[in-house]
Each structure stands twice: as structure tokens, then as C-alpha cells.
Amino acid sequence: MSRPASRAKVSARAIAALAFAAVIVVALDQGVKALVVANLPYGTVVPVLGGALQLLYVRNPGAAFSFAVNMTWVFSIVSTAVVVAIIVFARRIRSMWWALVLGMLLGGALGNLLDRLFREPGFGRGHVVDFISTPWMMPAIYNIADSFICVSMVIFVLLVVFGVNLDGSRALSAKQQRAADAAAAQRSDAPDASGTGPVDPGTRHAMGAAEDPRAPRDGRDALGHDAT
């Protein structure tokens, strides 16, 4: 009874962490976008750290980093599918790492989806607000939601590489699995005293009783009576 209750408790914590991460990302993304729209001139570069970091307010009708600008409806549908998939998938999560990763991914997808749904020029065709420019790293302009999506993808790959499962357990590497299989096979195939192979417990007990070194060797039974 305690184990199912414990698993349910861990699941509730993981879902809460996922939701918290998603809410933080969405609030940060939409809040900063509102400040950008209200205060930055459109299409004008505002240096922050020289050429390393610039603010450049633009409207992006495509995907992250201004990709596929003529497919806004498609990306609206894809973003909606991602959001629904993460919400449905969330109940299987037991790992806090996976909860945070999927929470960041959910928040990033929601942040850009809200732009596509409610910004001009219309529902499902809205242009995403982008404003972060790092010319030294990439020519594209992006936003906070895009950044969290990329960070979550990097951590996602690391969790897979290190074998962290959704329930928080660690998957065995190929080498560890071979060693575990070999150890299990060795235990199951351990020979008996005569070296003839594995012996079941009942047979081993009978053999041990017949070969008891304390038993009399002169044809008498254990009580001293003549066996003949």
C-alpha cells in the first residue's frame, strides 16, 4: 500500500514542477514581449553589449529563428499538438529532471503559440514577437520562448544519453547490462558438489542427508541398529 502511495506522491510533485516551470516561462516570455512592443522601435537595432547582444524588435510569421515564414498556420497546429502531447504525457513522469525539461518545453511552445493565436494579423496567423539578436552566434532573431525551447532540447538529449528514465531510474549501459546478465547466468548455472550442474533445493537436501559425514559407516542406521 505504501509503494503505490509513494509513486502517486512523486507523480504529483513532478506534475506540479512541470506546471510551475511552464507558467514561469510563459509569464516571462509574454511579459518581456509586452515591454518590447511598448518600448522598442520596430526594426531598429538597440545595442546592449556592443555586437555581442542587441535588441531588434521584429514580427516573425514563421517558426523559431524566422524559419519557414509562410507556414504560420502549420506551426500553430504543430505547437498546439506539442502542448497537448506534453499535457497528456505528464502523468507518466516521476523524474523531477524530466518534469523541468518538459515544463520548459511546454512553456516555450505556449509562449509562441499565444502570439500566433492572438496577435495580428489574425487568429492562428499571428506573428511572433522576436527581439534578441546575437550576430556573433547566429544571424537569426529570437525570443525568450525560443531560448527555453533550445535549452530544454539540450537537456533532453543529455537525459537520454545518461539513461535517465521518466520514473527517475537509470538505464543500464550495454556494458553494465552484459555484466548483469553474465552474473545472473553464473548464479543460475552454479554446479553442485560433484560438478554435474545445478541442483534443486530438494535434491540438494536429500544428497546432503545421504552424504552426512556423521552418519555411521559400518552398515548400521543412525540409531545404531544393524541395517541388515
C-alpha positions as a LaTeX table, in Angstrom:
\begin{tabular}{lrrr}
\hline
Residue & $x$ (\AA) & $y$ (\AA) & $z$ (\AA) \\
\hline
Met1 & 0.00 & 0.00 & 0.00 \\
Ser2 & 2.85 & 2.38 & 0.78 \\
Arg3 & 4.62 & 1.96 & $-2.55$ \\
Pro4 & 1.69 & 2.99 & $-4.80$ \\
Ala5 & 1.03 & 5.94 & $-2.49$ \\
Ser6 & 4.68 & 6.96 & $-2.73$ \\
Arg7 & 4.64 & 6.73 & $-6.54$ \\
Ala8 & 1.47 & 8.81 & $-6.66$ \\
Lys9 & 3.08 & 11.44 & $-4.43$ \\
Val10 & 6.18 & 11.62 & $-6.63$ \\
Ser11 & 3.97 & 11.90 & $-9.71$ \\
Ala12 & 2.04 & 14.80 & $-8.17$ \\
Arg13 & 5.29 & 16.60 & $-7.35$ \\
Ala14 & 6.59 & 16.06 & $-10.88$ \\
Ile15 & 3.40 & 17.38 & $-12.45$ \\
Ala16 & 3.48 & 20.39 & $-10.13$ \\
Ala17 & 7.11 & 21.08 & $-11.10$ \\
Leu18 & 6.24 & 20.78 & $-14.80$ \\
Ala19 & 3.31 & 23.19 & $-14.43$ \\
Phe20 & 5.37 & 25.64 & $-12.39$ \\
Ala21 & 8.18 & 25.69 & $-14.96$ \\
Ala22 & 5.70 & 26.18 & $-17.80$ \\
Val23 & 3.93 & 29.06 & $-16.03$ \\
Ile24 & 7.23 & 30.81 & $-15.26$ \\
Val25 & 8.40 & 30.53 & $-18.88$ \\
Val26 & 5.09 & 31.77 & $-20.31$ \\
Ala27 & 4.88 & 34.68 & $-17.85$ \\
Leu28 & 8.47 & 35.72 & $-18.51$ \\
Asp29 & 8.09 & 35.40 & $-22.28$ \\
Gln30 & 4.81 & 37.28 & $-22.54$ \\
Gly31 & 5.83 & 39.93 & $-20.01$ \\
Val32 & 9.06 & 40.77 & $-21.81$ \\
Lys33 & 7.29 & 40.76 & $-25.18$ \\
Ala34 & 4.80 & 43.28 & $-23.84$ \\
Leu35 & 7.65 & 45.55 & $-22.74$ \\
Val36 & 9.34 & 45.19 & $-26.12$ \\
Val37 & 6.18 & 46.06 & $-28.06$ \\
Ala38 & 5.52 & 49.06 & $-25.82$ \\
Asn39 & 9.03 & 50.50 & $-25.70$ \\
Leu40 & 11.25 & 49.38 & $-28.59$ \\
Pro41 & 11.10 & 50.97 & $-32.04$ \\
Tyr42 & 10.24 & 48.41 & $-34.69$ \\
Gly43 & 13.13 & 47.23 & $-36.83$ \\
Thr44 & 15.76 & 49.37 & $-35.08$ \\
Val45 & 18.89 & 47.83 & $-33.55$ \\
Val46 & 19.46 & 48.74 & $-29.91$ \\
Pro47 & 22.97 & 47.68 & $-28.76$ \\
Val48 & 23.16 & 46.14 & $-25.29$ \\
Leu49 & 26.63 & 44.59 & $-25.26$ \\
Gly50 & 28.05 & 46.01 & $-28.44$ \\
Gly51 & 27.88 & 43.41 & $-31.20$ \\
Ala52 & 27.53 & 40.52 & $-28.76$ \\
Leu53 & 23.94 & 41.25 & $-27.70$ \\
Gln54 & 21.44 & 43.52 & $-29.42$ \\
Leu55 & 17.72 & 44.16 & $-29.19$ \\
Leu56 & 15.90 & 44.21 & $-32.53$ \\
Tyr57 & 12.11 & 44.17 & $-32.44$ \\
Val58 & 10.60 & 42.31 & $-35.40$ \\
Arg59 & 7.45 & 40.27 & $-36.11$ \\
Asn60 & 8.06 & 36.69 & $-37.24$ \\
Pro61 & 5.30 & 34.86 & $-39.17$ \\
Gly62 & 7.30 & 31.62 & $-39.23$ \\
Ala63 & 8.85 & 29.23 & $-36.76$ \\
Ala64 & 11.66 & 29.76 & $-34.28$ \\
Phe65 & 14.58 & 31.79 & $-35.61$ \\
Ser66 & 12.49 & 33.10 & $-38.55$ \\
Phe67 & 12.28 & 29.71 & $-40.26$ \\
Ala68 & 9.53 & 28.99 & $-42.86$ \\
Val69 & 7.86 & 32.40 & $-42.73$ \\
Asn70 & 4.95 & 31.40 & $-44.98$ \\
Met71 & 3.72 & 28.48 & $-42.85$ \\
Thr72 & 2.17 & 30.23 & $-39.84$ \\
Trp73 & $-0.97$ & 28.06 & $-39.73$ \\
Val74 & 1.13 & 24.90 & $-39.89$ \\
Phe75 & 3.25 & 25.94 & $-36.94$ \\
Ser76 & 0.16 & 26.95 & $-34.98$ \\
Ile77 & $-1.18$ & 23.42 & $-35.41$ \\
Val78 & 2.20 & 21.84 & $-34.59$ \\
Ser79 & 2.57 & 23.97 & $-31.45$ \\
Thr80 & $-0.92$ & 23.00 & $-30.32$ \\
Ala81 & $-0.12$ & 19.31 & $-30.87$ \\
Val82 & 3.09 & 19.64 & $-28.83$ \\
Val83 & 1.25 & 21.32 & $-25.96$ \\
Val84 & $-1.49$ & 18.65 & $-25.91$ \\
Ala85 & 1.07 & 15.82 & $-26.13$ \\
Ile86 & 3.08 & 17.15 & $-23.17$ \\
Ile87 & $-0.04$ & 17.58 & $-21.05$ \\
Val88 & $-1.20$ & 14.02 & $-21.80$ \\
Phe89 & 2.30 & 12.63 & $-21.29$ \\
Ala90 & 2.81 & 14.44 & $-17.98$ \\
Arg91 & 1.05 & 11.80 & $-15.85$ \\
Arg92 & 3.80 & 9.28 & $-16.67$ \\
Ile93 & 6.59 & 11.47 & $-15.32$ \\
Arg94 & 8.26 & 10.58 & $-12.00$ \\
Ser95 & 11.61 & 12.32 & $-12.53$ \\
Met96 & 11.98 & 15.95 & $-11.47$ \\
Trp97 & 14.55 & 16.49 & $-14.22$ \\
Trp98 & 12.11 & 15.32 & $-16.87$ \\
Ala99 & 9.39 & 17.44 & $-15.30$ \\
Leu100 & 11.50 & 20.60 & $-15.55$ \\
Val101 & 12.62 & 19.83 & $-19.10$ \\
Leu102 & 9.10 & 19.21 & $-20.35$ \\
Gly103 & 7.86 & 22.20 & $-18.36$ \\
Met104 & 10.34 & 24.48 & $-20.14$ \\
Leu105 & 9.38 & 22.96 & $-23.49$ \\
Leu106 & 5.68 & 23.39 & $-22.73$ \\
Gly107 & 6.19 & 27.00 & $-21.63$ \\
Gly108 & 8.19 & 27.84 & $-24.75$ \\
Ala109 & 5.63 & 26.25 & $-27.04$ \\
Leu110 & 2.79 & 28.05 & $-25.25$ \\
Gly111 & 4.61 & 31.39 & $-25.36$ \\
Asn112 & 4.91 & 31.38 & $-29.13$ \\
Leu113 & 1.50 & 29.74 & $-29.61$ \\
Leu114 & $-0.18$ & 32.62 & $-27.75$ \\
Asp115 & 1.43 & 35.04 & $-30.21$ \\
Arg116 & 0.19 & 33.02 & $-33.18$ \\
Leu117 & $-3.31$ & 32.80 & $-31.78$ \\
Phe118 & $-3.89$ & 36.34 & $-30.54$ \\
Arg119 & $-1.54$ & 38.75 & $-32.28$ \\
Glu120 & $-2.03$ & 40.41 & $-35.66$ \\
Pro121 & $-2.91$ & 39.72 & $-38.41$ \\
Gly122 & $-5.44$ & 37.22 & $-37.03$ \\
Phe123 & $-6.26$ & 34.10 & $-35.06$ \\
Gly124 & $-3.87$ & 31.27 & $-35.86$ \\
Arg125 & $-1.90$ & 33.55 & $-38.20$ \\
Gly126 & $-0.40$ & 35.91 & $-35.64$ \\
His127 & 3.22 & 36.96 & $-35.96$ \\
Val128 & 5.57 & 36.04 & $-33.13$ \\
Val129 & 7.44 & 38.89 & $-31.41$ \\
Asp130 & 11.22 & 38.38 & $-31.72$ \\
Phe131 & 13.74 & 40.80 & $-30.26$ \\
Ile132 & 17.01 & 39.08 & $-29.23$ \\
Ser133 & 19.91 & 39.34 & $-31.66$ \\
Thr134 & 23.34 & 37.74 & $-31.18$ \\
Pro135 & 25.10 & 38.24 & $-34.52$ \\
Trp136 & 28.31 & 36.55 & $-33.32$ \\
Met137 & 26.40 & 33.31 & $-32.65$ \\
Met138 & 23.67 & 33.21 & $-35.32$ \\
Pro139 & 22.07 & 35.59 & $-37.80$ \\
Ala140 & 18.51 & 34.83 & $-36.66$ \\
Ile141 & 16.45 & 36.91 & $-34.22$ \\
Tyr142 & 14.67 & 35.05 & $-31.44$ \\
Asn143 & 12.83 & 35.46 & $-28.14$ \\
Ile144 & 12.72 & 34.02 & $-24.63$ \\
Ala145 & 10.35 & 31.19 & $-25.59$ \\
Asp146 & 12.75 & 30.10 & $-28.34$ \\
Ser147 & 15.63 & 30.16 & $-25.85$ \\
Phe148 & 13.83 & 27.89 & $-23.38$ \\
Ile149 & 12.86 & 25.51 & $-26.17$ \\
Cys150 & 16.52 & 25.18 & $-27.19$ \\
Val151 & 17.72 & 24.75 & $-23.59$ \\
Ser152 & 15.08 & 22.07 & $-22.94$ \\
Met153 & 16.16 & 20.20 & $-26.08$ \\
Val154 & 19.79 & 20.18 & $-24.95$ \\
Ile155 & 18.86 & 18.84 & $-21.50$ \\
Phe156 & 16.50 & 16.34 & $-23.15$ \\
Val157 & 19.40 & 14.89 & $-25.15$ \\
Leu158 & 21.63 & 14.76 & $-22.05$ \\
Leu159 & 18.99 & 12.87 & $-20.07$ \\
Val160 & 18.66 & 10.34 & $-22.87$ \\
Val161 & 22.44 & 9.97 & $-23.21$ \\
Phe162 & 22.88 & 9.40 & $-19.46$ \\
Gly163 & 19.98 & 6.95 & $-19.36$ \\
Val164 & 17.67 & 8.85 & $-17.00$ \\
Asn165 & 14.19 & 7.36 & $-17.32$ \\
Leu166 & 10.88 & 9.12 & $-16.83$ \\
Asp167 & 10.48 & 7.46 & $-13.43$ \\
Gly168 & 13.88 & 8.77 & $-12.28$ \\
Ser169 & 15.67 & 5.42 & $-12.54$ \\
Arg170 & 18.88 & 4.99 & $-14.51$ \\
Ala171 & 19.02 & 2.69 & $-17.50$ \\
Leu172 & 21.95 & 0.27 & $-17.60$ \\
Ser173 & 24.58 & 0.80 & $-20.25$ \\
Ala174 & 25.29 & $-2.03$ & $-22.69$ \\
Lys175 & 28.40 & $-3.00$ & $-20.71$ \\
Gln176 & 26.52 & $-2.96$ & $-17.39$ \\
Gln177 & 23.68 & $-4.99$ & $-18.90$ \\
Arg178 & 26.09 & $-7.64$ & $-20.19$ \\
Ala179 & 27.75 & $-7.85$ & $-16.78$ \\
Ala180 & 24.37 & $-8.20$ & $-15.04$ \\
Asp181 & 23.27 & $-10.90$ & $-17.48$ \\
Ala182 & 26.53 & $-12.79$ & $-17.00$ \\
Ala183 & 26.23 & $-12.63$ & $-13.21$ \\
Ala184 & 22.64 & $-13.88$ & $-13.34$ \\
Ala185 & 23.61 & $-16.73$ & $-15.65$ \\
Gln186 & 26.51 & $-17.66$ & $-13.37$ \\
Arg187 & 24.23 & $-17.81$ & $-10.34$ \\
Ser188 & 21.62 & $-19.93$ & $-12.10$ \\
Asp189 & 24.21 & $-22.34$ & $-13.57$ \\
Ala190 & 26.28 & $-22.84$ & $-10.39$ \\
Pro191 & 27.25 & $-26.59$ & $-10.29$ \\
Asp192 & 26.68 & $-28.92$ & $-7.35$ \\
Ala193 & 29.47 & $-30.54$ & $-5.33$ \\
Ser194 & 30.00 & $-33.24$ & $-7.96$ \\
Gly195 & 30.29 & $-30.65$ & $-10.73$ \\
Thr196 & 27.40 & $-32.14$ & $-12.69$ \\
Gly197 & 25.26 & $-28.99$ & $-12.88$ \\
Pro198 & 22.63 & $-27.09$ & $-10.92$ \\
Val199 & 20.67 & $-28.97$ & $-8.30$ \\
Asp200 & 17.25 & $-28.02$ & $-6.96$ \\
Pro201 & 16.91 & $-27.41$ & $-3.20$ \\
Gly202 & 15.01 & $-30.66$ & $-2.53$ \\
Thr203 & 17.56 & $-32.83$ & $-4.32$ \\
Arg204 & 20.43 & $-30.95$ & $-2.68$ \\
His205 & 18.86 & $-31.62$ & 0.76 \\
Ala206 & 18.46 & $-35.32$ & 0.04 \\
Met207 & 22.03 & $-35.60$ & $-1.20$ \\
Gly208 & 23.31 & $-33.75$ & 1.84 \\
Ala209 & 21.45 & $-36.13$ & 4.14 \\
Ala210 & 22.83 & $-39.22$ & 2.36 \\
Glu211 & 26.37 & $-37.92$ & 2.49 \\
Asp212 & 26.35 & $-36.68$ & 6.07 \\
Pro213 & 29.89 & $-37.32$ & 7.38 \\
Arg214 & 28.49 & $-38.00$ & 10.84 \\
Ala215 & 26.48 & $-40.97$ & 9.59 \\
Pro216 & 27.78 & $-44.43$ & 10.62 \\
Arg217 & 29.91 & $-46.22$ & 8.04 \\
Asp218 & 29.52 & $-49.87$ & 9.27 \\
Gly219 & 26.10 & $-50.69$ & 7.84 \\
Arg220 & 24.15 & $-49.52$ & 10.88 \\
Asp221 & 21.45 & $-46.89$ & 10.78 \\
Ala222 & 21.66 & $-43.64$ & 12.71 \\
Leu223 & 20.24 & $-45.26$ & 15.88 \\
Gly224 & 22.88 & $-47.97$ & 15.96 \\
His225 & 20.68 & $-50.83$ & 14.64 \\
Asp226 & 22.06 & $-53.25$ & 12.15 \\
Ala227 & 20.69 & $-52.29$ & 8.73 \\
Thr228 & 20.61 & $-55.98$ & 7.75 \\
\hline
\end{tabular}
